[in-house]
Amino acid sequence: MKMADNMNIRYIDAHCHMEYRRLKNREELINRAIDNNVEMITSGESLGGCKRALDLKTKYPKDINVTMGYHPSRVKSDWKVIEDTYKFIEKNQDSIVAVGEIGLDSGITSQADLDKQEKIFRKYLTLAKELDMPVVIHARGFEDKAYKIIREITKNDIKIVYHCFSGSNQLARELIDNGNYISISTQLCFSEYHKNLIKELLGIYDMDLFNNTLSETDSPFVSPIRGEQNESSNVRLVVNEFGKIYNLVSDEKDNCNGINNINNKLDNKNNKNNNKNNYNDNNKNISCNGMGNQIINQDNNLINIAKLIYSQTKRLFNI
């Protein structure tokens, strides 16, 4: 299967942090993404981050879109900062495509901080509903708890994106079946859990999975290359992994069907004396022609997956 980046495919990194204050070589990373047909959705998750994200959108209006929220790890912040961020998002609602990232994070251990975290989450969820915008969810370790709160407040009236999804198969199916989205990061390049999750979901939804699945890097974090800073151009690796897993699942289905077909032929091989010769001759033709068709089909699968993810991301965020 060809690499997706050789096919003039367009991509969207559905969640990254180009606004990250300590990001190295920001302009170089942005330009490399643009050169590789990657559009970016950068997520401001603090007051300063939201302001920097807005500056980037102004500088790169065709290539960078923005979500704004308040990261659940920032529970130690003064309530004035939380309120100021809230008001900044309200004021700049026409410049963003979603509210987020917002949510819950199990890295917080103090009960008082957990209570404050949930209060902030509920506040910003209500804002997303009032603005009638999609919401980008961070729910590390609290995936199910976050979804319970989301259903309570939004009543499934707005679209939900679980960024950097690491939840259960059951939660993924519930999100998808209710018209919401999971976003898979560059973790897919090295995490067996995520590879198996996508394989299981493909067994249920087939290609339709990518109507509700986005690709992201969460850069500069979650690098697929040990010791290196992640970057938006690596979202192509996520799409390539989707293609590899899809083709693997398709091959397994074909092998099962092939075994069934062979068994049927063996059961009936004594009907005519020449059936055996015909079967062998046909198999030779399948061997010669099948390999070329398989490669073409795999390339087409990858292209279709990339196009689906790109178009669905555009549609979801209205960009």
Protein Blocks (a to p, Z undefined) as FASTA:
>chain_A
ZZfklnopacddfbdcfkbmklghklmmmmmmmmnopacddddfbfklmmmmmmmmmmmm
mlpccdddddfklmmpcfklmmmmmmmmmmmmmmpcbecdedddfkbmbfklmmmmmmmm
mmmmmmmmmnopacdddfehilmmmmmmmmmmnnomaccddehiabdfklmmmmmmnopa
cdddfklmmpmklmmmmmmmmmmnmmmlmmmcccdekiaghifbghiacdfklmmmmmmm
mmmmmmmmmmmmmmmmmmmmmmmmmmmmmmpmklmmmmmmmmmmmmmmmmmmmmmmmmmm
mmmmmmmmmmmmmmmnoZZ
